Structure formats: C-alpha cells, structure tokens
Amino acid sequence: MSIPVIQAPMFLVSNPKMVTEACKAGIVGSFAALNQRNSEGLDAWLREIIEDLETWNITNPDLLAAPFGVNLIVHRTNSRLQEDLQAIIRHKVPIVITSLGAAENVVEAVHAYGGIVFHDVTNPRHAKKAAAAGVDGLILVCAGAGGHAGTLSPFAFLSEVREFYDKTILLAGCISDGRSVASARIMGADLAYIGSRFINVAESGASEIMKKLIIESNALDVVYTAEVSGVPGNFLRKSIIDAGLDPDNLQTKSKVEIGEMLTCEQDEKKAWKDIFSAGQGVGSVCDTPTTAELCARLKKEYDATVKAFLNEMVGDPR
C-alpha cells in the first residue's frame, strides 16, 4: 500500500473498475456484494477483479497492487448471505468487510482460506461483540460518516476502543484528504476508511446527478436519519426533497430490511438510488478526478503532512 487507506464499499456506487484502479494506485479498493443483483453476478465481478489485478502484477512487478475487499451484509434478512459467502470463499477474497452483525461462522470461514475480516461498528458495545467474534479489525464509523453512521466523536470512540482492542483499527467519518489520513494515524488508527470522497471519481457508479449534488453540498446539507433504511445514516437533504419527501417528517421505519435495499423502493422513489447517501465531508469535494489521480493527491497530501509533523516534533533532519 502506498498510503494507509481503504476505499470504503458504497452501495450502488462501487464497481470493479473503481476497485482495481484503487488497488493499482496503492490503496485497498472494495465494493458491496449487494451491488450485484445476484450471487452469479458477484462471482463474475470477483473473477473480473482478480484477473485484472493478476495481469497488473505480472506487468508491473515493481508496483504490485494492494489487496481488495468485499462488503458482506450478515444481517438475518439477507437471503443471499450464504451464496455470497460461498463465492467469496471460492475466490479467496483477501479482505471481507462485514456489516450489520458480527458472525463467528463468517469469520471462521474467511480465516479458513487465509482471508481477514474487518467489521464496521458505530459504538463500543458493538465493537466488543465484534472483537469477541474474532474479527481481525474494527472499522469505527464515527459522526458525519456516509452510509450507516454513528454519532460518536472519533476522539472519544477511538480512545475507548483502544482500551480493550489491540488489533487493527480503521477510522471512518469525514476523511476526504491526505491530511485527514495522517490525522487518523496520529490519533492511533491503523488505517483510514474513505467513502464519500470516492463517490466523485470518474470510475464511480454514481449518477451524474449525484456527483453534481455532492459538489454543490456542504456539511449542513447532510441529514442523519433512520427513516430511509431503518438504520441511522447520513443522506443528502436535497435528494430527499427531490424524491418528494420532507426530510424533517420522514415516515418512521422500525427495522432494516435487506430486501428493501435490494428492491430500493420507498414511496415510489428508489431509496439509495435516488435518495443519496453521503457524509459531512462532501463540503471538501469540488471535482471528479480519476481514482488514480485522487489516490496520488491523497498520497502527496499525506506525505507532506507526515513530514511536517515529524519536523515539528523532532526538528528538520537537514
């Protein structure tokens, strides 16, 4: 890896090209298994990604690609869980990112072929459960993150989890540039987890409407609500309004239903497809570079920040 970053898997946004370009640029690329509408499609995507990265590594032996990951929803309402898991096992996916429940059987299955499991959590209670399930790393989804986010400050959350967890910690929430990646490392995280900034890359599966709205939005345009999917998350206010809904008076949903994520229907509008999820970091997004260009920018900013920090701490070695 060129910098300690994972490109977060984003529902209906991440795709194979986005993943492979990230890996070639030296960060972990990942995608959500549910971005493919069936397990056969997931199998095809995994084949495509692996073949592309193998070809890259053969032709670029001095610039090997970073590993890739797949996000797997382990919630009981995901009827595809076992089929998708079998595809992941068959292709020996290096990194599996689990969400909405930490399942020991999934961890054991991935460990059996040599893979590792990172699990996303939004509070210390869930972090302890995931740690007990044997995951290899915890993704701390803090306040302001896109998708299903928490409400805790990264300072409080990271500090508390470090008291009982000594494995890999990934920090998520409003990380949009290399300076923020360096800050996450200084705070004690091992890796930065970046989602919303990657919505606006050339290879992204996001619509042009969504990309334009990302550029036009700032932190105050992000609504934190459980009424889109049943789990609290961040969504762009204007997309809620454009869907014909009142962001301040959304119909209450009692629980998440993975089936609804698959069909994407709500009030005759498609949740997630037309109601866009993004984090508070959108205020710093002003363009749509290629994935490679963005990764190069992140690395340049990260290296400069680390160098400046070290110079401040120990003095300029020159």
Order of alpha helices (4+ residues) and beta strands (2+ residues): beta-alpha-beta-alpha-beta-alpha-beta-alpha-beta-alpha-beta-alpha-beta-alpha-beta-alpha-beta-beta-alpha-alpha-alpha
